[in-house]
Amino acid sequence: MIIDYFLIIYLMSFLIITQSTATRSKALPRINPLYARRINLPYVWQTNLSIILLYMLIILGGCKARQLTITTPQMNVEPQFWVRVLLLDDVTECVLKTGSSFSIINPQTQTTQSRFDRIDEPIKTTISGGIITIAGRQFKNKEVIIAPDIPHIFNLNGSDYRGKLKLIVNPSGDCLDAINLVPLEPYLAGVVGAEMPDYWEPAALQAQAIAARTYCLYHKKRFGSTRNWDVTKTQTNQVYAGVGAESAQIWEAVNKTYGKVLTCKHTNGSVDIFPAYYSSTCGGHTESSENVFGDSFEALVGVPCPYCQDVAKLNYFFWPMVQFDKSYVTNKLLQKYPKLKRLGKIKNITAVEQSKHEKFSRLTKIKLIGSSGKSDFLKAEDLRLTIDPTGQKIKSTICQIIDMGNKWAFSLGRGWGHGVGMCQCGAQGMARQGKNAEQILSYYYPSSKIVSVY
């Protein structure tokens, strides 16, 4: 790639000299013989060659540099530091690719059932009648693990991931879940790069790594024992994009915070890790976790944030009014919360609790009144994500809800996300002012402490 660039630069320089000399030659008849030979190049050729070289430069400039593949670290780490990420659920087939040979392992016996040499073509994997078929070979186990050899990377449906792939047959026997088994640090490299741009300040990236590591281990400990996975790959937990999110800057942030997590005092008096929530843009003040998620931790209280406005895009910090048909809102609410069916059609939506700040308020509790005359309550964040599961339109609960006849309007919106814990744009703003990762985290998670888990 570098040689290509130098070659093009040389040829472009040659044309520039040629054309400039040709122009000068009209005024200076006595010129260097070397230049004289060059100006004999027909003008049409010069023009066409210039266009071709410019086109090549654009093409090469748009080519993504080949990513350096490093061997996946921590493959021998203790089981409690492996993360199970739900990549696909309830699918009937998927496409697998590996750049190396791989083994099929029985999770119950930890024995190798089959070996595959490197297959350069996509490997179709299907489920039917409770039997998993991989590249034409059938496996009757309810669970199999696909373990690639070094560098321990596989591709699932077009995306690269580190570690191993576990396939679990669902009780129906006609679909399966695909779960990435990945060590904690490589998992974080796929999270930090998906949650923050890698060109942000190193201190912000390091704060993100510590928060994400804490969040992951808390959820693994809190929920992992009751299901086949610890976290999803989506914003339901924290976004995980695998190898595609990695870069040198991201790995530096992960490595510099190796094993570091946050702890705080719990309501029972113990000191332990906690769900270190974070969101894109708090809008000027973060929110207490108790008001949004219903859990209470010493480190998850609201704090002023004067840092995010100068970092966030304008249409993220202040978002435009959006409208939804009342029938749509009623259907989404009744579908998500069957208990609300007794209300009938939703006739009124009123904020009954909100966190008031100097220039704005964040809605925290909503009262719903139906056509039956009955009423019920929802957390404002639950209302937001029920009406708009993507969170792309109603970006936060810092807004006003307006009855517009056949529609509900959400106006004067501010911020993006639930607003609990670290404000990611705020972290970047603090880093720009010279704050380090520890200072950023202690600000957004008051009374928290950083410890190492290994």
Summary of the structure (lengths in Angstrom):
residues: 454
radius of gyration: 28.3
end to end distance: 40.5
largest distance: 98.9
contacts: 1452
relative contact order: 0.10
helix: 34%
strand: 30%
